[in-house]
Amino acid sequence: MLVPVASEEFTLGGGGEVEESAIVDHVPFARKWLRDHGVTRFDQLLLVPTSGDSMVPTISDGDMLLVDRARVEVRQPDLVWCFLVAGQGLVKRLRREPKGGFSVVSDNAAIYAPYSVAEDDVTIVGQVISALKWRL
């Protein structure tokens, strides 16, 4: 199974502009490994490069993220998501707030404080399935 690699980098910090991503490469994955990680729609996978330190220790600067674009409904509070806010590509945890919207949470909480965003301002790209510690 070949998974496409996006050209646009998502940031683990304040957010970087994300244009329509071009596919720059494809990386082979075993279907069994993908199924073991809960993937059911292989055609919705995307590898996304990252930069920044806001999700350390879970995700490090330069990790490649395996994102499932079929998963776009935020139901559980402790999952990691790739998403856009005003064209800025981010990788964070999203938690639904009782009065609507999301709390955007970084794992590197000593440096990055949580903040709120309106649900209408968020476009979910997909759920992060795995942070891969390799570079292309």
N, CA and C atoms as an extended XYZ file, in Angstrom:
408
Properties=species:S:1:pos:R:3:atomname:S:1:resname:S:1:resid:I:1 pbc="F F F"
N         0.852       -1.173        0.000 N   MET     1
C         0.000        0.000        0.000 CA  MET     1
C         0.900        1.239        0.000 C   MET     1
N         0.736        2.120       -0.972 N   LEU     2
C         1.522        3.349       -1.040 CA  LEU     2
C         0.717        4.511       -0.462 C   LEU     2
N         1.321        5.223        0.485 N   VAL     3
C         0.680        6.375        1.118 CA  VAL     3
C         1.346        7.642        0.580 C   VAL     3
N         0.539        8.606        0.099 N   PRO     4
C         1.112        9.838       -0.439 CA  PRO     4
C         1.703       10.730        0.651 C   PRO     4
N         2.743       11.469        0.274 N   VAL     5
C         3.401       12.422        1.174 CA  VAL     5
C         3.049       13.835        0.707 C   VAL     5
N         2.501       14.642        1.612 N   ALA     6
C         2.117       16.018        1.290 CA  ALA     6
C         3.342       16.918        1.264 C   ALA     6
N         3.297       17.929        0.429 N   SER     7
C         4.409       18.878        0.338 CA  SER     7
C         4.368       19.903        1.452 C   SER     7
N         3.180       20.196        1.953 N   GLU     8
C         3.030       21.252        2.962 CA  GLU     8
C         3.294       20.722        4.356 C   GLU     8
N         4.050       21.497        5.099 N   GLU     9
C         4.413       21.152        6.467 CA  GLU     9
C         3.384       21.729        7.426 C   GLU     9
N         2.982       20.943        8.418 N   PHE    10
C         2.135       21.442        9.494 CA  PHE    10
C         3.032       21.757       10.675 C   PHE    10
N         2.723       22.824       11.391 N   THR    11
C         3.602       23.207       12.482 CA  THR    11
C         3.079       22.706       13.817 C   THR    11
N         4.030       22.474       14.692 N   LEU    12
C         3.738       22.044       16.051 CA  LEU    12
C         3.820       23.241       16.988 C   LEU    12
N         3.941       24.412       16.435 N   GLY    13
C         4.025       25.639       17.232 CA  GLY    13
C         2.854       26.537       16.916 C   GLY    13
N         3.146       27.739       16.423 N   GLY    14
C         2.121       28.739       16.193 CA  GLY    14
C         1.324       28.578       14.925 C   GLY    14
N         1.754       27.758       14.006 N   GLY    15
C         0.985       27.556       12.786 CA  GLY    15
C         1.671       28.148       11.584 C   GLY    15
N         1.664       27.443       10.507 N   GLY    16
C         2.239       27.915        9.264 CA  GLY    16
C         1.178       27.924        8.185 C   GLY    16
N         1.308       28.820        7.219 N   GLU    17
C         0.364       28.886        6.115 CA  GLU    17
C         0.361       27.564        5.359 C   GLU    17
N        -0.802       27.059        5.071 N   VAL    18
C        -0.927       25.822        4.323 CA  VAL    18
C        -1.724       26.098        3.063 C   VAL    18
N        -1.103       25.850        1.954 N   GLU    19
C        -1.777       25.939        0.660 CA  GLU    19
C        -2.261       24.537        0.302 C   GLU    19
N        -2.903       24.409       -0.827 N   GLU    20
C        -3.298       23.084       -1.310 CA  GLU    20
C        -2.032       22.246       -1.457 C   GLU    20
N        -1.962       21.157       -0.738 N   SER    21
C        -0.758       20.331       -0.753 CA  SER    21
C        -0.619       19.561       -2.048 C   SER    21
N         0.580       19.573       -2.556 N   ALA    22
C         0.922       18.700       -3.671 CA  ALA    22
C         1.478       17.409       -3.082 C   ALA    22
N         1.378       16.352       -3.830 N   ILE    23
C         1.950       15.075       -3.404 CA  ILE    23
C         3.358       15.006       -3.977 C   ILE    23
N         4.345       14.833       -3.079 N   VAL    24
C         5.744       14.856       -3.501 CA  VAL    24
C         6.394       13.476       -3.539 C   VAL    24
N         5.729       12.488       -2.948 N   ASP    25
C         6.305       11.148       -2.908 CA  ASP    25
C         5.227       10.181       -2.444 C   ASP    25
N         5.558        8.919       -2.415 N   HIS    26
C         4.708        7.867       -1.851 CA  HIS    26
C         5.598        6.938       -1.037 C   HIS    26
N         5.068        6.464        0.082 N   VAL    27
C         5.828        5.587        0.974 CA  VAL    27
C         5.033        4.293        1.175 C   VAL    27
N         5.683        3.144        1.044 N   PRO    28
C         4.965        1.878        1.221 CA  PRO    28
C         4.694        1.562        2.697 C   PRO    28
N         3.494        1.062        2.954 N   PHE    29
C         3.100        0.581        4.278 CA  PHE    29
C         2.444       -0.777        4.095 C   PHE    29
N         2.614       -1.642        5.075 N   ALA    30
C         1.936       -2.938        5.055 CA  ALA    30
C         0.480       -2.741        5.466 C   ALA    30
N        -0.432       -3.310        4.701 N   ARG    31
C        -1.859       -3.179        5.024 CA  ARG    31
C        -2.170       -3.715        6.427 C   ARG    31
N        -1.503       -4.797        6.831 N   LYS    32
C        -1.737       -5.348        8.171 CA  LYS    32
C        -1.360       -4.329        9.242 C   LYS    32
N        -0.218       -3.648        9.081 N   TRP    33
C         0.205       -2.638       10.056 CA  TRP    33
C        -0.829       -1.521       10.118 C   TRP    33
N        -1.330       -1.100        8.967 N   LEU    34
C        -2.339       -0.036        8.936 CA  LEU    34
C        -3.629       -0.489        9.610 C   LEU    34
N        -4.062       -1.714        9.312 N   ARG    35
C        -5.266       -2.237        9.966 CA  ARG    35
C        -5.070       -2.330       11.480 C   ARG    35
N        -3.881       -2.768       11.905 N   ASP    36
C        -3.582       -2.867       13.342 CA  ASP    36
C        -3.641       -1.500       14.026 C   ASP    36
N        -3.480       -0.436       13.250 N   HIS    37
C        -3.565        0.927       13.784 CA  HIS    37
C        -4.936        1.563       13.542 C   HIS    37
N        -5.911        0.719       13.221 N   GLY    38
C        -7.295        1.173       13.121 CA  GLY    38
C        -7.707        1.773       11.796 C   GLY    38
N        -6.861        1.686       10.789 N   VAL    39
C        -7.187        2.269        9.493 CA  VAL    39
C        -8.132        1.335        8.734 C   VAL    39
N        -9.220        1.896        8.223 N   THR    40
C       -10.164        1.122        7.418 CA  THR    40
C       -10.276        1.663        5.999 C   THR    40
N        -9.903        2.919        5.801 N   ARG    41
C        -9.989        3.545        4.471 CA  ARG    41
C        -8.586        3.930        4.018 C   ARG    41
N        -7.926        3.017        3.344 N   PHE    42
C        -6.538        3.239        2.928 CA  PHE    42
C        -6.402        4.438        1.993 C   PHE    42
N        -7.431        4.717        1.209 N   ASP    43
C        -7.380        5.827        0.250 CA  ASP    43
C        -7.427        7.195        0.919 C   ASP    43
N        -7.670        7.242        2.225 N   GLN    44
C        -7.766        8.513        2.948 CA  GLN    44
C        -6.520        8.825        3.782 C   GLN    44
N        -5.463        8.064        3.602 N   LEU    45
C        -4.238        8.296        4.367 CA  LEU    45
C        -3.357        9.338        3.697 C   LEU    45
N        -2.622       10.061        4.519 N   LEU    46
C        -1.688       11.072        4.036 CA  LEU    46
C        -0.536       11.172        5.028 C   LEU    46
N         0.684       11.260        4.520 N   LEU    47
C         1.849       11.531        5.366 CA  LEU    47
C         2.105       13.030        5.329 C   LEU    47
N         2.248       13.629        6.511 N   VAL    48
C         2.391       15.077        6.633 CA  VAL    48
C         3.672       15.395        7.390 C   VAL    48
N         4.581       16.172        6.778 N   PRO    49
C         5.784       16.599        7.510 CA  PRO    49
C         5.428       17.664        8.554 C   PRO    49
N         6.214       17.726        9.624 N   THR    50
C         5.946       18.681       10.698 CA  THR    50
C         7.214       19.438       11.089 C   THR    50
N         6.986       20.531       11.809 N   SER    51
C         8.098       21.257       12.427 CA  SER    51
C         7.592       21.900       13.708 C   SER    51
N         8.498       22.112       14.662 N   GLY    52
C         8.140       22.768       15.916 CA  GLY    52
C         8.285       21.853       17.115 C   GLY    52
N         8.035       22.453       18.302 N   ASP    53
C         8.246       21.714       19.551 CA  ASP    53
C         7.036       21.677       20.480 C   ASP    53
N         5.886       22.148       20.035 N   SER    54
C         4.752       22.251       20.953 CA  SER    54
C         4.139       20.909       21.338 C   SER    54
N         4.425       19.838       20.587 N   MET    55
C         3.834       18.542       20.908 CA  MET    55
C         4.859       17.558       21.484 C   MET    55
N         6.036       18.054       21.841 N   VAL    56
C         7.048       17.232       22.507 CA  VAL    56
C         6.500       16.838       23.878 C   VAL    56
N         6.602       15.609       24.313 N   PRO    57
C         7.418       14.517       23.797 CA  PRO    57
C         6.686       13.602       22.810 C   PRO    57
N         5.389       13.808       22.572 N   THR    58
C         4.625       12.913       21.706 CA  THR    58
C         5.097       12.977       20.259 C   THR    58
N         5.286       14.201       19.764 N   ILE    59
C         5.723       14.423       18.387 CA  ILE    59
C         6.915       15.370       18.437 C   ILE    59
N         7.971       15.011       17.728 N   SER    60
C         9.186       15.829       17.710 CA  SER    60
C         9.284       16.629       16.416 C   SER    60
N        10.081       17.674       16.472 N   ASP    61
C        10.354       18.495       15.301 CA  ASP    61
C        10.852       17.606       14.163 C   ASP    61
N        10.217       17.696       13.008 N   GLY    62
C        10.643       16.922       11.850 CA  GLY    62
C         9.996       15.564       11.686 C   GLY    62
N         9.194       15.127       12.651 N   ASP    63
C         8.513       13.836       12.497 CA  ASP    63
C         7.581       13.876       11.293 C   ASP    63
N         7.352       12.725       10.717 N   MET    64
C         6.379       12.561        9.641 CA  MET    64
C         5.127       11.954       10.274 C   MET    64
N         3.980       12.576       10.074 N   LEU    65
C         2.740       12.103       10.683 CA  LEU    65
C         1.901       11.324        9.683 C   LEU    65
N         1.398       10.195       10.123 N   LEU    66
C         0.443        9.441        9.336 CA  LEU    66
C        -0.939        9.920        9.761 C   LEU    66
N        -1.660       10.535        8.821 N   VAL    67
C        -2.948       11.162        9.115 CA  VAL    67
C        -4.050       10.411        8.371 C   VAL    67
N        -5.132       10.116        9.109 N   ASP    68
C        -6.300        9.466        8.522 CA  ASP    68
C        -7.349       10.538        8.258 C   ASP    68
N        -7.515       10.906        6.986 N   ARG    69
C        -8.454       11.953        6.604 CA  ARG    69
C        -9.906       11.493        6.645 C   ARG    69
N       -10.144       10.195        6.871 N   ALA    70
C       -11.510        9.697        7.034 CA  ALA    70
C       -12.037       10.001        8.438 C   ALA    70
N       -11.139       10.268        9.355 N   ARG    71
C       -11.519       10.570       10.745 CA  ARG    71
C       -11.473       12.083       10.951 C   ARG    71
N       -12.624       12.702       10.952 N   VAL    72
C       -12.676       14.164       11.086 CA  VAL    72
C       -13.642       14.625       12.179 C   VAL    72
N       -14.223       13.695       12.895 N   GLU    73
C       -15.160       14.038       13.965 CA  GLU    73
C       -14.454       13.948       15.317 C   GLU    73
N       -14.329       15.079       16.009 N   VAL    74
C       -13.654       15.126       17.309 CA  VAL    74
C       -14.638       14.664       18.377 C   VAL    74
N       -14.397       13.445       18.870 N   ARG    75
C       -15.273       12.878       19.900 CA  ARG    75
C       -14.529       12.628       21.202 C   ARG    75
N       -13.292       12.146       21.100 N   GLN    76
C       -12.492       11.853       22.290 CA  GLN    76
C       -11.522       13.004       22.532 C   GLN    76
N       -11.297       13.377       23.781 N   PRO    77
C       -10.488       14.562       24.064 CA  PRO    77
C        -8.976       14.391       23.965 C   PRO    77
N        -8.455       13.196       23.939 N   ASP    78
C        -7.009       13.044       24.013 CA  ASP    78
C        -6.354       12.575       22.723 C   ASP    78
N        -7.021       12.747       21.601 N   LEU    79
C        -6.440       12.381       20.320 CA  LEU    79
C        -5.721       13.580       19.708 C   LEU    79
N        -4.782       13.299       18.828 N   VAL    80
C        -4.027       14.366       18.158 CA  VAL    80
C        -4.590       14.536       16.753 C   VAL    80
N        -4.741       15.796       16.347 N   TRP    81
C        -5.370       16.134       15.079 CA  TRP    81
C        -4.490       17.049       14.242 C   TRP    81
N        -4.589       16.904       12.926 N   CYS    82
C        -4.084       17.909       11.981 CA  CYS    82
C        -5.301       18.741       11.603 C   CYS    82
N        -5.173       20.048       11.686 N   PHE    83
C        -6.315       20.896       11.365 CA  PHE    83
C        -5.837       22.277       10.927 C   PHE    83
N        -6.768       23.033       10.389 N   LEU    84
C        -6.494       24.395        9.939 CA  LEU    84
C        -7.326       25.368       10.757 C   LEU    84
N        -6.701       26.487       11.118 N   VAL    85
C        -7.402       27.617       11.706 CA  VAL    85
C        -6.945       28.836       10.917 C   VAL    85
N        -7.880       29.449       10.194 N   ALA    86
C        -7.566       30.624        9.366 CA  ALA    86
C        -6.386       30.362        8.431 C   ALA    86
N        -6.363       29.181        7.821 N   GLY    87
C        -5.308       28.846        6.877 CA  GLY    87
C        -3.998       28.408        7.500 C   GLY    87
N        -3.934       28.368        8.826 N   GLN    88
C        -2.732       27.935        9.531 CA  GLN    88
C        -2.841       26.439        9.834 C   GLN    88
N        -1.857       25.666        9.386 N   GLY    89
C        -1.860       24.230        9.641 CA  GLY    89
C        -1.271       23.917       10.995 C   GLY    89
N        -2.033       23.229       11.828 N   LEU    90
C        -1.608       22.921       13.194 CA  LEU    90
C        -1.739       21.429       13.487 C   LEU    90
N        -0.944       20.982       14.465 N   VAL    91
C        -1.028       19.627       14.999 CA  VAL    91
C        -1.120       19.772       16.511 C   VAL    91
N        -2.286       19.447       17.058 N   LYS    92
C        -2.538       19.603       18.505 CA  LYS    92
C        -3.612       18.616       18.931 C   LYS    92
N        -3.861       18.618       20.222 N   ARG    93
C        -5.023       17.922       20.759 CA  ARG    93
C        -6.188       18.916       20.743 C   ARG    93
N        -7.365       18.419       20.404 N   LEU    94
C        -8.564       19.253       20.435 CA  LEU    94
C        -9.531       18.678       21.461 C   LEU    94
N       -10.049       19.549       22.305 N   ARG    95
C       -11.044       19.132       23.303 CA  ARG    95
C       -12.272       20.015       23.137 C   ARG    95
N       -13.422       19.379       23.010 N   ARG    96
C       -14.665       20.143       22.884 CA  ARG    96
C       -14.922       20.901       24.187 C   ARG    96
N       -15.324       22.164       24.042 N   GLU    97
C       -15.669       22.976       25.204 CA  GLU    97
C       -17.171       22.890       25.446 C   GLU    97
N       -17.604       22.957       26.708 N   PRO    98
C       -19.027       22.792       27.028 CA  PRO    98
C       -19.950       23.769       26.293 C   PRO    98
N       -19.488       24.969       26.057 N   LYS    99
C       -20.340       25.982       25.407 CA  LYS    99
C       -20.072       26.085       23.908 C   LYS    99
N       -19.364       25.102       23.359 N   GLY   100
C       -19.067       25.096       21.933 CA  GLY   100
C       -17.622       25.473       21.669 C   GLY   100
N       -17.153       25.114       20.507 N   GLY   101
C       -15.768       25.380       20.136 CA  GLY   101
C       -14.836       24.336       20.701 C   GLY   101
N       -13.553       24.627       20.551 N   PHE   102
C       -12.525       23.692       20.988 CA  PHE   102
C       -11.493       24.389       21.857 C   PHE   102
N       -10.927       23.624       22.768 N   SER   103
C        -9.708       24.016       23.451 CA  SER   103
C        -8.578       23.348       22.680 C   SER   103
N        -7.577       24.147       22.287 N   VAL   104
C        -6.425       23.657       21.533 CA  VAL   104
C        -5.292       23.446       22.528 C   VAL   104
N        -4.821       22.194       22.638 N   VAL   105
C        -3.901       21.816       23.703 CA  VAL   105
C        -2.611       21.245       23.126 C   VAL   105
N        -1.493       21.788       23.576 N   SER   106
C        -0.166       21.285       23.218 CA  SER   106
C         0.335       20.356       24.309 C   SER   106
N         1.120       19.356       23.954 N   ASP   107
C         1.708       18.469       24.964 CA  ASP   107
C         2.845       19.156       25.716 C   ASP   107
N         3.509       20.109       25.082 N   ASN   108
C         4.596       20.861       25.711 CA  ASN   108
C         3.982       22.046       26.469 C   ASN   108
N         3.213       21.710       27.525 N   ALA   109
C         2.423       22.705       28.252 CA  ALA   109
C         3.270       23.708       29.038 C   ALA   109
N         4.524       23.394       29.291 N   ALA   110
C         5.389       24.337       30.004 CA  ALA   110
C         5.654       25.588       29.168 C   ALA   110
N         5.551       25.460       27.848 N   ILE   111
C         5.819       26.584       26.950 CA  ILE   111
C         4.557       27.088       26.260 C   ILE   111
N         3.636       26.173       25.925 N   TYR   112
C         2.459       26.515       25.129 CA  TYR   112
C         1.182       26.331       25.938 C   TYR   112
N         0.508       27.432       26.227 N   ALA   113
C        -0.741       27.391       26.982 CA  ALA   113
C        -1.909       27.017       26.064 C   ALA   113
N        -2.909       26.327       26.602 N   PRO   114
C        -4.102       26.029       25.803 CA  PRO   114
C        -4.826       27.329       25.436 C   PRO   114
N        -5.552       27.284       24.346 N   TYR   115
C        -6.378       28.429       23.948 CA  TYR   115
C        -7.636       27.915       23.276 C   TYR   115
N        -8.628       28.777       23.152 N   SER   116
C        -9.922       28.394       22.589 CA  SER   116
C       -10.080       28.910       21.173 C   SER   116
N       -10.796       28.128       20.359 N   VAL   117
C       -11.171       28.545       19.009 CA  VAL   117
C       -12.622       28.141       18.773 C   VAL   117
N       -13.313       28.946       17.969 N   ALA   118
C       -14.688       28.622       17.597 CA  ALA   118
C       -14.681       27.427       16.650 C   ALA   118
N       -15.680       26.581       16.775 N   GLU   119
C       -15.751       25.390       15.928 CA  GLU   119
C       -15.800       25.769       14.448 C   GLU   119
N       -16.473       26.858       14.116 N   ASP   120
C       -16.579       27.297       12.719 CA  ASP   120
C       -15.238       27.735       12.139 C   ASP   120
N       -14.265       28.039       12.997 N   ASP   121
C       -12.952       28.486       12.536 CA  ASP   121
C       -11.982       27.326       12.302 C   ASP   121
N       -12.417       26.098       12.603 N   VAL   122
C       -11.548       24.924       12.522 CA  VAL   122
C       -11.969       24.040       11.351 C   VAL   122
N       -10.986       23.660       10.534 N   THR   123
C       -11.189       22.670        9.482 CA  THR   123
C       -10.306       21.476        9.805 C   THR   123
N       -10.933       20.358       10.117 N   ILE   124
C       -10.178       19.155       10.466 CA  ILE   124
C        -9.647       18.514        9.186 C   ILE   124
N        -8.341       18.273        9.151 N   VAL   125
C        -7.723       17.544        8.042 CA  VAL   125
C        -7.825       16.053        8.318 C   VAL   125
N        -7.546       15.656        9.557 N   GLY   126
C        -7.656       14.253        9.939 CA  GLY   126
C        -6.988       13.977       11.271 C   GLY   126
N        -7.202       12.771       11.757 N   GLN   127
C        -6.620       12.338       13.024 CA  GLN   127
C        -5.228       11.772       12.779 C   GLN   127
N        -4.299       12.130       13.658 N   VAL   128
C        -2.950       11.585       13.579 CA  VAL   128
C        -2.981       10.149       14.102 C   VAL   128
N        -2.575        9.216       13.248 N   ILE   129
C        -2.551        7.797       13.601 CA  ILE   129
C        -1.217        7.431       14.235 C   ILE   129
N        -0.139        8.026       13.713 N   SER   130
C         1.190        7.695       14.209 CA  SER   130
C         2.172        8.809       13.860 C   SER   130
N         3.122        9.046       14.760 N   ALA   131
C         4.228        9.964       14.497 CA  ALA   131
C         5.446        9.094       14.171 C   ALA   131
N         5.935        9.252       12.971 N   LEU   132
C         7.025        8.418       12.490 CA  LEU   132
C         8.338        9.177       12.630 C   LEU   132
N         9.305        8.544       13.229 N   LYS   133
C        10.587        9.193       13.556 CA  LYS   133
C        11.598        9.050       12.439 C   LYS   133
N        11.167        9.322       11.205 N   TRP   134
C        12.085        9.255       10.086 CA  TRP   134
C        11.817       10.386        9.119 C   TRP   134
N        12.793       10.659        8.304 N   ARG   135
C        12.723       11.747        7.338 CA  ARG   135
C        12.829       11.182        5.936 C   ARG   135
N        12.227       11.863        4.990 N   LEU   136
C        12.368       11.457        3.586 CA  LEU   136
C        13.642       12.019        3.016 C   LEU   136
